[in-house]
């Protein structure tokens, strides 16, 4: 009986730890779930559309809107060499954030709140986000502003019409 309980606990532990890994291959293999909402020369941000939830007020057509989702940010190596390009080894790490972006359309203001949930290495292995205070502070920063993230997530969350199959990110 103890062996069965031990095996069940080990299976549960292994199942949850493997489900919490994130790598570039996963982000790129499911474009309908992980949508690019921001990109620059240093990082790419993906919104997990399966975790997206939102709330809007009904006054002044949706004047206040809030969106909650999980965001993954791939950070590229600062100076990759030819070998890195050949092997496809361009990502240094992936950061996972719990995001809230909001807009007050009446006042034309945007804001965001973010919580760093996890950091993964390029292979998808979870790293210690508290390894050093300086690294933790740096890893909490993202290049995208609140308005860009809000508009792109809002755009990506809407269904594509039958006549328009191309999805383009909105850049303010």
C-alpha positions as CSV (number, residue, x, y, z in Angstrom):
1,X,0.0,0.0,0.0
2,X,2.8,2.4,0.9
3,X,4.5,1.7,-2.5
4,X,1.4,2.5,-4.4
5,X,0.9,5.8,-2.5
6,X,4.6,6.6,-3.1
7,X,4.4,5.8,-6.8
8,X,1.2,8.0,-7.1
9,X,2.9,10.9,-5.3
10,X,6.0,10.5,-7.5
11,X,3.9,10.5,-10.7
12,X,2.0,13.5,-9.5
13,X,5.2,15.4,-8.7
14,X,6.8,14.4,-12.0
15,X,3.7,15.4,-13.9
16,X,3.5,18.8,-12.4
17,X,7.2,19.6,-12.8
18,X,7.2,18.6,-16.5
19,X,4.1,20.7,-17.1
20,X,5.8,23.8,-15.7
21,X,8.7,23.8,-18.1
22,X,8.7,26.3,-21.0
23,X,11.0,26.4,-24.0
24,X,11.1,28.1,-27.4
25,X,9.9,25.0,-29.2
26,X,6.7,25.0,-27.2
27,X,6.1,28.7,-27.9
28,X,6.7,28.4,-31.6
29,X,4.8,25.1,-32.1
30,X,1.5,26.4,-30.8
31,X,0.9,29.8,-32.5
32,X,-2.9,29.7,-31.9
33,X,-2.2,29.5,-28.1
34,X,1.0,31.5,-27.7
35,X,0.6,34.8,-29.8
36,X,3.3,37.3,-30.3
37,X,2.3,40.6,-28.7
38,X,5.6,42.4,-28.7
39,X,9.0,42.0,-30.4
40,X,12.2,44.0,-30.6
41,X,15.8,43.2,-31.2
42,X,16.3,41.9,-27.7
43,X,13.2,40.1,-26.7
44,X,9.9,38.6,-27.9
45,X,6.7,38.6,-25.7
46,X,4.0,35.9,-26.1
47,X,0.5,36.0,-24.6
48,X,-0.9,32.6,-23.5
49,X,-4.4,33.0,-25.0
50,X,-5.7,30.0,-22.9
51,X,-5.2,32.1,-19.8
52,X,-6.7,35.3,-21.1
53,X,-9.6,36.7,-19.2
54,X,-11.1,40.2,-19.3
55,X,-13.6,42.6,-17.9
56,X,-15.1,45.8,-19.4
57,X,-17.6,48.3,-18.1
58,X,-20.7,49.1,-20.1
59,X,-20.6,52.9,-19.7
60,X,-19.1,55.0,-22.5
61,X,-18.7,51.9,-24.6
62,X,-16.3,49.9,-22.6
63,X,-14.4,52.9,-21.1
64,X,-12.6,50.7,-18.5
65,X,-11.1,47.4,-19.7
66,X,-8.9,45.0,-17.8
67,X,-7.2,41.9,-19.2
68,X,-5.4,39.2,-17.2
69,X,-3.1,36.6,-18.9
70,X,0.2,34.7,-18.7
71,X,3.0,36.3,-20.7
72,X,6.3,34.6,-21.7
73,X,9.2,36.8,-22.7
74,X,12.1,35.2,-24.7
75,X,15.3,37.1,-24.2
76,X,18.0,36.7,-26.9
77,X,21.7,36.3,-26.4
78,X,23.4,39.7,-26.5
79,X,26.0,38.8,-29.1
80,X,25.4,35.3,-30.7
81,X,28.2,33.9,-32.9
82,X,27.9,31.9,-36.1
83,X,27.8,28.6,-34.2
84,X,24.7,29.9,-32.2
85,X,22.9,30.8,-35.4
86,X,23.8,27.4,-36.9
87,X,22.5,25.5,-33.9
88,X,19.4,27.8,-33.3
89,X,20.8,28.6,-29.9
90,X,19.7,32.3,-29.8
91,X,17.6,32.4,-26.7
92,X,19.3,33.0,-23.3
93,X,16.3,32.6,-21.1
94,X,12.5,32.8,-20.9
95,X,10.6,34.7,-18.2
96,X,7.0,34.0,-17.2
97,X,4.8,36.8,-16.0
98,X,1.3,37.0,-14.6
99,X,0.1,40.2,-16.3
100,X,-2.8,42.6,-15.9
101,X,-3.1,45.4,-18.5
102,X,-5.8,47.9,-18.3
103,X,-7.2,50.9,-20.2
104,X,-9.3,53.9,-19.3
105,X,-10.5,54.8,-22.8
106,X,-12.3,57.9,-21.6
107,X,-9.0,59.4,-20.3
108,X,-6.8,57.6,-22.9
109,X,-4.6,56.1,-20.2
110,X,-3.1,52.6,-20.0
111,X,-1.4,50.7,-17.3
112,X,0.0,47.3,-16.3
113,X,0.8,45.3,-13.3
114,X,3.2,42.3,-13.7
115,X,4.4,39.6,-11.4
116,X,7.5,37.5,-12.3
117,X,6.4,33.9,-11.9
118,X,9.3,31.9,-13.2
119,X,12.5,32.0,-15.2
120,X,13.5,29.2,-17.6
121,X,16.8,28.6,-19.3
122,X,17.0,28.1,-23.1
123,X,16.3,24.4,-22.7
124,X,13.1,24.9,-20.6
125,X,14.5,24.1,-17.2
126,X,13.1,26.2,-14.4
127,X,15.7,28.5,-12.8
128,X,15.9,30.2,-9.4
129,X,14.5,33.7,-9.9
130,X,15.9,34.8,-6.6
131,X,19.6,33.8,-7.3
132,X,20.7,37.4,-6.8
133,X,18.8,40.6,-6.1
134,X,20.3,42.4,-9.1
135,X,19.3,39.6,-11.5
136,X,15.8,39.5,-10.0
137,X,15.4,43.3,-10.5
138,X,16.7,43.1,-14.0
139,X,14.5,40.1,-14.9
140,X,11.3,42.0,-13.8
141,X,11.8,44.6,-16.5
142,X,10.2,44.4,-19.9
143,X,10.7,46.7,-22.9
144,X,7.1,46.9,-23.9
145,X,4.9,49.6,-22.6
146,X,1.3,49.2,-21.3
147,X,-0.4,50.7,-24.3
148,X,1.4,48.4,-26.8
149,X,0.7,45.3,-24.7
150,X,-3.0,46.2,-24.2
151,X,-3.7,47.0,-27.9
152,X,-1.9,43.9,-29.2
153,X,-3.6,41.5,-26.7
154,X,-6.9,43.1,-27.5
155,X,-6.3,42.8,-31.2
156,X,-5.1,39.1,-30.9
157,X,-8.0,38.1,-28.8
158,X,-10.6,39.1,-31.4
159,X,-11.7,36.5,-34.0
160,X,-10.3,36.8,-37.4
161,X,-13.0,37.6,-40.0
162,X,-13.4,35.2,-42.9
163,X,-12.1,37.8,-45.4
164,X,-9.0,38.7,-43.5
165,X,-6.7,35.8,-42.6
166,X,-3.7,38.0,-41.8
167,X,-3.1,39.0,-38.2
168,X,-0.9,42.1,-37.7
169,X,0.2,43.4,-34.3
170,X,-0.8,47.0,-33.6
171,X,2.1,49.4,-33.0
172,X,1.2,52.7,-31.5
